[in-house]
Structures are given as structure tokens and as C-alpha cells.
Amino acid sequence: MDRGEFLPPEKRRRRRGCLVLSVVAVLMLVIVLAVVLGLTLRQEPSFKSTFIDRCEEFEGYNCEKIWGAFEQAYVGRDPCQVPMEAYDPFIAATPFQPACGRMMFWSKTKDLVHDFTEKKDCFVTLEDTLLGRVVNDLTWCGKEGSSETFTTGCPGWTYCENNTVRSFWKRVSAAFADVACGDVTAMLNGSIATPFSSESIFATIEVKRFNSSRVKNLNVILVTQENFVTNCTNASLKSLQKELDEGIKYNCKEVAEAQINECSSDPQKPCGSCW
Ligand code: ZNA
């Protein structure tokens, strides 16, 4: 029984006022809590901002649209069940002009090649284009039943074949190789026994996609160190030659790593004179 019924009218009014006030206060508290919780839980992923920031370094692209096309490849999916085709919409949303004669491919020489292309504006690697730049050196994946992008707890490069990250690199490498034209350069590692590794993306995807109607020459730069292990007669390089589409000419040159480093840090040396 509500004892308020027996209160004088003024007290009843004041009591009702109090009740309304506390309901409003509780409601406001709930709203504030929900907003704070929503913001912290959703936490605009720094992965997305990195992607967008890097994308915006390139002119003439709709980066939000490109992000949407990228994200749909893996969001809500098992991170081991992302085939390379899942990134087709990302490729379609990101048209790019090939730089004929300046395209640089690489395998097992990541740091050296990027140090080189950064300092000397002669060659363009996949990572210098929007396609590769936006997520280079990053890890990402989705999760079933979630619409988020995760950057931790993602399967490693070799844990499963169709993982989010590896499939991405396969797909963008294919797109980059598809438009390769003129003289193409590949920087391979002469300090390992198999510079042309049959498991690499360069071997399994890129070389297979070079088309003789566009690519004239493949120039291999085999980067050696003092006690070099390999030279251009290496057996794996013989299979590289065999893999090439007939009509594409092949060249191989051994170049000391020290020479490449010296050349890239000498602003006087013109493009193409490093080997
Ligand atoms: N920027 C990248 O991370 C990347 C670029 C990754 C994979 C492929 N690519 C393309 S294909 C790049 O533009 C080159 O033209 C091509 C190089 O691929 P590759 O022939 O497979 O060469 P690689 O040196 O074996 O691997 C390239 C990169 O892939 C490495 O630097 C690593 O970042 C990653 N990777 C390869 N194998 C592993 C790995 N990461 C972890 N564990 C591995 N076993």
C-alpha cells in the first residue's frame, strides 16, 4: 500500500517531483554509461585509421570506399578461410597505373629493396603503391560472428594457407604482376641456397603472371655478400627461366649488397647506374 495517499497534497506533489527527478537522473546516467561503454568497446580501431591515413597519401582515391571493399574480405569470417579472391572487390576499388620499366619485384630481400626504393626514386615495388602500402608490415583478421578487425590473435603466415594476411599478399601480388610491363626487375637474395624458392609468392604467383605481350625482359639482380653462397648459375634460377612465358627475355646480374647501399645513399648517382 502506498502511504503517499495519506500525505497532504503539497508533500505528495514534492514527492512526485523527486521521483521524476531521480528517474531523469538514472536515465541520464544510463545514457552516459552506454555512450562511454560503446566508445570504449567499439574503439575506432587504430588499424582502420592507419589504413585510411596511408591511403590518403595517394591522391584521387576514395579511401572510405577502399576500406569498405578491403574489410568485407575477412570481417565475420574464420581467419583461416579467406581465399585470395575475397580481396577481388578491394582490387576493383583500387585501380592503378603501371609504371612500365620501373616495376621492382623481390623475394627474401624485403628490407634491402625497400631501403633502396625509398632513397632512390628509380623503381616501384608493390609496397610503394596504394595496394601494398596501406597494410604493409601489419597483421589483421576477423572473427566469426564479429564485425570487428583484430590485430592480435590472428593466425600466423604458415599456420593455414588461406589466412587473412597471406591471401591478401597473394591477391595484390597477382594484380601487380598482371599489369607488369616493359623491363621488369627482381631483386633476389644471393646469400641463400635457393634464391628462387618454389614456395615463394614471387615463384607461385608473380612469375606465372608475367605476360610476354607486356613484359619484354626480366632482369634479376642477385644480391650477394662477401662470402656469397650463390651466383647466377644457381639451379633455382634455371627453373625461373623455364617458368617464364616464352618471349620474355631473361637476364641475371650479381651485385654486391655494399654496392647497392653505397649507390642508394649517393644522391649524385642517377637511376639505373647502381648495377
Ligand atoms: N610486403 C609484404 O609483407 C609482402 C609482399 C608479403 C608477401 C608478398 N609480398 C609481395 S610478393 C612482394 O611485393 C614481393 O614482390 C613478393 C615477395 O613475396 P615472396 O616471394 O613470397 O618473398 P618472401 O621474402 O619469401 O616473403 C615476403 C614477405 O612475406 C616477408 O618479408 C614476410 O613479411 C612475409 N613472409 C613470408 N614468409 C613468411 C612471412 N612472414 C612470416 N612467416 C613466414 N614464413
Residues whose N, C-alpha, C, O or C-beta is under 5 A from the ligand:
A	BS01	ZNA	F105 W106 S107 K108 T109 K110 L126 N136 D137 W157 T158 W169 S173 S200 I201 F202 A203
